[in-house]
Amino acid sequence: MNLNFRIFRRALPFLALGALLPIAVGCPGVIEIKSKHEGGLKTATVAPILYDDFEKGLNQPYKYACTDSGSGAKFDISEDSQVFHSGHKSLRCDYQSGVGSYGGGFGWVSPYMPKAGYFDAKGTLGLEFWAKAPRGAIFQASVKEGMANGGDGEVYLSPQGTGTGNWKRYSFKWENFTRSIYSGNQAGDDQLAVSSIVEVAFQLSEKQGDGQLWIDDIYFK
């Protein structure tokens, strides 16, 4: 067999691949290479929705605690230039976890609340925020449904977050939220309606001492 023919036959697979590459690369959607997602929630079908960045102060704040057992939660806007994730302010909570069956908690209404009276977060994947808590401190976020646009007033709890002593981004998917059996409508449909969110709140677990919790940049993403 002619030497030149043998070399050509061996090169055929590579020539065929080379012929296909320009076609694939030149057609949008045929080949798509993305970098690995660096933490947080992956891209949702809608733009991120800001719940609060604490640059506008607190709106209708409230708190609760098992005061008979020594728990408490005092919170306000912090302008400490060393303790915020972005912007110029964050939320600071000084808490006492007590020795009872639950610790302290707090919530407020977003200053960015839409005119409809609720956030329609349909299309987002979950709740994301930045927090700075003592290493090992356990806390939890919750969201409350409105009574419109599919909501029936239930409250849903995120998985627990654990402090690291530094600022950390916490991301919780809606599918991992569980309905609260202590607050909110107990006769609802047992389905989290992200199309009707009226409030985000936080609570500290009991029996873990006292400390400070900072929160910043809360989004539905």
WOPE-V27468 format. One record per run of one state. SS is the DSSP state (~ for helix, > for strand, _ for the rest). FROM is the first residue (numbers start at 1). TO is the last residue. Records with the same first field share a line. If there is no record, write none. Layout:
# WOPE-V27468
SS=FROM-TO + FROM-TO
This chain:
# WOPE-V27468
_=1-2 + 26-48 + 53-61 + 65-66 + 70-70 + 79-89 + 98-104 + 109-118 + 120-125 + 133-137 + 146-153 + 158-160 + 163-166 + 177-177 + 185-196 + 205-209 + 221-221
~=3-25 + 67-69 + 174-176
>=49-52 + 62-64 + 71-78 + 90-97 + 105-108 + 119-119 + 126-132 + 138-145 + 154-157 + 161-162 + 167-173 + 178-184 + 197-204 + 210-220
